[in-house]
Amino acid sequence: MKLRSVVRNHSRILPGCKAWNVLLWLALAMWPSTQFAQVFPPEVKKASEPFVCQCRCNHQLSACDMFGCGSAIPLREEIQGHLKQGKSQQQIIDAFVAKYGQNILSAPPKSAWVTPFAVLSCGLILVFFVIKAWTQRKPKLAAVSSAASMPDAYRDRMEKELKDLG
Amino acid sequence: MLALVSDFGQFCMLFAFCLSCYAIVSSFLGGRLGNRRLVETAERAVMAVCGLVTLTVFSLWYQLLNDNFNLQFVAANSNRAMPWFYKFGALWGGQEGSLVFWCWILSLFSVTAVVLNLKKNRNLMPYVVGVISMVTTFFLLVNNFVANPFDMIGVIRPGSPAATPFTPMDGNGLSALLQYWAMVIHPPILYTGYVGFTIPFAFAVAALITRDLDEEWIRTTRRWMMVPWLFQGVGILLGAKWAYVVLGWGGYWGWDPVENASLMPWLAATAFLHSVIMQERKGMMKVWNMVLILSTFLLCIFGTFLTRSGIVSSVHSFAQSPIGPFFSSFLFLMISLSAYLLLTRLDALKSENRLDSVVSRESSFLFNNLILLASMFAILWGTIFPIITEYLQNEKRTVSAPFYNKVNIPIGLFLLFLTGVGPLLAWRKTSTQSLKRNFTMPTLAAFITGAVFFAFGMRHFYSMVCLILCVFVMATIIAEFHRGANARRRQGESYLEALWILTFRNTRRYGGYIVHIAMVFLFVGFAGAGFNQDVQKEMGPGESLEIGSYSLTLEQVKNKDNANYASAVAVMKVYQNGKLIDTLLPERRFYKAREEPTTEVALRSSLKEDLYVVLSGFTPSTSRAVMHTFLNPLVSWIWIGGLVFMLGTVVCLIPDRHEKAMQKVAAPVEAEELAKA
């Protein structure tokens, strides 16, 4: 029934083209439901931000407009249903977590947020100590040390060229 | 004929595996015993492996182009209706073919490394060849025994003990995702980056084994690191372009685990390319540089493991198969080898110098490395967090864009700040006078920009800070070029001539500045994301939607059909100030063989903004077209930044006067040493 309705309405978009209608009907008959799209009000988009789409795209539910996505529309419809019942954002989150598990949330728990900054802080402390140690290090005779580490062949050549210059 | 070529390809692949095993044994043995002839046979084996893998790749291309659906790989990734260039690209569209392709690039890199080092780095080469051959052998092992592209389709009939060959009438076709021009070039470029990092890794391991940790190997490694770094960077940006144009969600970076996997080694390599300057000039950070080289390669293998094993959810799920345990074992082996060598050679990697002042170029390199690595860690952490929680708590958690953006945006902005500050600090110690001289104008320019933005009503905090910092960094770079050119003008050169000579006399320094300009352009593009707008609307013919200063009217929806796909095309007239300025044709396709739908985005791009139109689909109840329109400011600067990045890196790779002089001195010395040996 749905497909017929789609075709009927498409012929309104493209009037006077029977062959096209037949082709379109055949094409649409093959197209899966992922060809369907739906416009949701802004409040649904806002309320779907804390969730992640389940089509393996890793996008927030509010942003997923991926082709072939079979989960964004049903999930948004569910959110719209919750909003119609007058539920708050937190109530929707709780309902979704209860139904789909923690995996539905787009933001990880606090432990995930803290770790990178903790590592960065440790790194800063480490750099501070490295700089302190390096500035307090006794000056080595860098030139002597480099010359000492120079391969014999280089040193011979350098001495020969200096001699030639002199 | 097809079967013959297929058998020949399989034979070449197996023979390449045997020769590669030989190359490992003979190179390590030759190096250990000091037997040059044995090492030379290993080098010849590497060349033979390259030839054999090349033949394997060509025979696989032959199968794809001639529709040999008797092969599982061809049947799964190609079909008769596909244009020839997608059949050609189908080689890297599936697991088995992409691993063969990976191996081919690696073998080409190996031969290049061997040929370029026939007369230099001779003490390192046995181990370089040995390590490269280990990696090649691993890939050939997987290709020969786990993911063989020449496996045939067989049908087990009742009563028959063995499967009988079966050839389907047509194949499944390439994933609809991959049927886009950028996908023909994006994977090869990205693979070149991934694979290329094997060579610096091999040099690092060889230097650790031989304890020959002088300046020569690090100079060689820097150049070998820069080439894959360029390819990886360009590959990442091409991937972003593909995501932007093909996936149809209005963005270019979704923090997908596979995107993250490609970014992590690039960040580690970027850190190395900065800190290596410290080692070359001051003999410092030797252990750190070693860690970075080793980590870059290990992150590549880790990224490949993530991509191929399917342990994390990703839109890149077209190349999954049960080869994960092989990759994880190889990764474990490489980590163990690297850690052992590094820990046992710490005494040979001691710093030779001291730091004179906290306010110096040296310190800025330390902070630069810290920030790059912090960013890399944050991405790594976010990517593996779902795996960790699943393992520890038996509950999978998702980490998506909000986490990565919140963590990486401040880190990225600090990095941008350092990009401006670092090059202006002097080596050893920066005087207050020099600080004043170098920073007054850029700081002033940044403040004026901030005031102007604020006056014009810009309130998005991160975007504003980003654009202010972009102006600051750009001003510092322009000031550097200007100072250098002015100094040369005193010798009677014109300004442009002075700029040209200045750049090519010190390609590393000024090429580096050009890369920094590219980073500024990229950040300008990123800043635009703060002002993105989008409108989604159901539309019938003659109806309009408004976005920004544009008005878009749907004229009609046309139908197209060919052997490969059927599609619906929306004809959208674009008006600005009542004047028709463009016609956009967003499309929705349905690929018949795989029964996969895709979106073909219509784009009107300018330096100021992108008008991005997607035909999202049709409403189920009324079958009206659903149009999703985005207005994305400044996105073009990202692609411009990519081009400038390529230019800057190429300039860096051109040997300058100093390097040419070093090569002239080094060549006869190497020859003398070889003659003595």
Interface residues (C-beta under 8 A of the other chain):
Chain A: K2 S5 V6 V7 R8 N9 H10 R12 I13 L14 W20 L23 L24 A27 M30 W31 P32 S33 T34 Q35 F36 A37 Q38 V39 F40 V52 R56 C57 N58 H59 Q60 A63 C64 D65 M66 F67 G68 G101 Q102 N103 I104 L105 S106 A107 P108 P109 A112 W113 T115 P116 F117 V119 L120 G123 L124 V127 V130 I131 W134 T135 R137 K138 P139 K140 A142 S145 S146 S149 P151 A153 Y154 R157
Chain B: D214 L247 G248 W249 G250 G251 G254 W255 D256 P257 K282 G283 M284 S313 S314 V315 S317 S351 E352 N353 R354 L355 D356 S357 V358 E362 S363 L366 F367 L370 L373 A374 F377 A378 W381 G382 F385 E395 K396 R397 T398 V399 S400 A401 P402 F403 K406 V407 I411 Q536 K537 E538 G540 P541 Q556 V557 K558 N559 D561 A566 A568 R588 F590 K592 E595 E596 P597 T598 T599 V614 S616 G617 F618 T619 P620 S621 T622 S623 R624 A625 V626 H628 V665 P668 V669 E672 E673
